[in-house]
Every structure is written in structure tokens, then in C-alpha cells.
């Protein structure tokens, strides 16, 4: 369903693209085109991705997502709880012409009916009441090379990681541009005995062509639609039960911590006051153990 964008506007030459992407003011993947230029669905995918997912220059980025997590056994879906996701990121250009992203993600679960923060949860599959874990993921540092491709890390939080990532092509219709970001991963527990935690994450970012091509707007507004299918999380106590989790969520990129949803910031202040006091300082912490 993703096709090359064609219209009457002139295409930006590859030679010209190489020159502008070398501009030090925005780094490799910065937005450096005039608004009159068209974007190409395939060859410009990494440029589109950097500006929508992160930013075209160095600096901080925040993302929030709200959605619902479902249990899935066969074709049957069972709503389990709502999720409130917040991510803090720091983008830095690197001497090789690429860029690094250091990120920390914190997810909170709330009751679907009451909206209250879940400290304990009744598992509808087992009937057991269990404590809910709200452990952060990260901080992690991921490098993108001078082509904009992610260099996949080999571990996360002390656990071996096998992963793939495919970005694009983009879908461009008029002024709207969507870019897909497909991520799959298997996280193997340190004990080497338990089954790996598997993740299939499909994110679709939406922004404006004029923001991508505007050199004066390195921080381009963007929103996201997330679809996800994973293994059961270990804290749920599902054992070898067949099935897994699926989720859907929507979210938005913001420039400051105080633009994140108030409910999420309140929970951060309660669970980890130091992050609330110094959000970006949390990116310099030791990496949290991966417990999912």
C-alpha cells in the first residue's frame, strides 16, 4: 500500500541531496530542502524518519502514547488494562556522519474502567491477584549510521537481544506524509533457560511535507499510531499458557517534559521523584535490567 509519490513538482537531485545532508547545522539527516521540493517515498525515507521520529538537529525529544493492552488467545481478544507510555530521548550527531539516540521509556498501566493506577491486578486468565511491575526500559543508546540505518544492539538491560528494523517506504498524499517503522525482537533471559520475550512493533508516524523540507524547522511536529504483538509479560504469571499480548495506541511528539500528559508526569513523580526533578539526567543513569 506504500507507493512512490509522484506529482508535477521537480524531484531533488541525489547530488544535491548529498550536499545538503552534509550541512553541519542540521547533521546528516536534517531537513534542508525548500518547500517547493518533493519528497521521494523510498530514497528519502530515512530523512523523513529522523525528522518525524526524532529531530533533524541535536537536542531532546519526548514522546507520549496512550492505548490499551489486550490478551490474545487464538482469535479472541480480552482488554486487560490501559497503558500510558512516556519516552525521553537525546539526539547527538556523530563524527561518522550518523547520529546517536539515548532513550528511556516508562510505561504505567491503569484500570480500564476506573482509570486508577494499577499496583495490583487480577489476571482474568488465572484468577490470581498479582503486583504490577512498572519497570523502565533503558536508558539505551542506539547508533544510526551515515545512511540513517539503525545499528542494532546485541543486548538490552543485561539480556541478549536479537532484532530487526525496517523503515519505510513512506506514503505521501498531498501535504501529509506517513512513515512506517517495523521492529521485531527476541530478548533472551540471562538464565538461558526461559523462552525469549518476543516483540513485534509496528509504528506509523504522521507529519507534514512542508515541515520535513523546511530547514528552519529541525523539530517537526509528528504523531504516531502503534500496533504491537508480544509474548506474555513475565510478571503476569502466565507460565506456558498459549497466546500473548497485543496493543494499540496513539501518541504525539513534544519538545518539553512539561508538555507530556499530566497523568503520566504525576505517576513519574510518585514512582521515581528523581526523574521528575531532572528528566534528562535520567538518561545518564546505568541501564535498568530488562524484566519483561
WONOR-V399266 format. One line per field, one symbol per residue. ss: DSSP state (H for helix, E for strand, L for the rest). burial: + if it has 9 or more other ideal C-beta (glycine too) atoms within 8 Angstrom, else -. Layout:
ss->???
burial->???
//
This chain:
ss->LLLLLLLLLLELLHHHHHHHHLLLLLLLLLLLLLLLLELLLLLLHHHHHHHHHLLLLLEEEEEEEEEEEEEEELLEEEEEEEEEEEEEEEEEELLLLLEEEEEEEEEEEELLLLLLELLEEELLLLLLEEELLLLLEEEEEEEELLLLLEELLLEELLEEEEEEEEEEEEEEELLEEEEEEEEEEEEELLLLLLLLEEEEEEEEEEEEHHHHLLLLLLLLLLEEEEEEEELLLHHHLLLLLLLEEEEEEEEEEELLHHHLLHHHHHHHHHHLHHHHHLLHHHHHLLLLLLLL
burial->----+------+----+--++-+--++++++-+---++++++-++++++++++++++-+++++++++++++++----+-++++++++++++-++---+++++++++++++++-----+--+-+-+----+-+-+--++++-++++--+----+--++-+-+-+-+-++++++---++++++++++++++------++++++++++++++-+++++-++++-++++++++++++-+--+----++++++++++++--+--++--++-+++--+--++---+-++-+-++-+-+
//
